[in-house]
Amino acid sequence: MGVHSLYIINKAGSLIYQKDFIPLPTQLNSNDYLRLAGLFHGMHTIAKSVAPTRSGGIVHLEGENMQLRCFQSVTGSFMM
């Protein structure tokens, strides 16, 4: 399974870069990409705060047809 899309989100949760490497079955507009980035940032922040142990938030999500991996840079930006 290769990389389908790359999203880079800053510490505030704003989408600063997005690239699709494989065409999506349905075309998303720029607002859809912003919503996806904001949704992921919110889930990551909530997961980080409610974890019973010290956690870095969401690192890996896996479904039947997809995998989402999150890498956090030293500057605090997210790459997923």
Secondary structure, DSSP 4 states (H G I P E B T S, - for coil): ----EEEEE-TTS-EEEEEESS--SS---HHHHHHHHHHHHHHHHHHHHH-SS---S--EEE-SS-EEE-EE-TTS-EE-
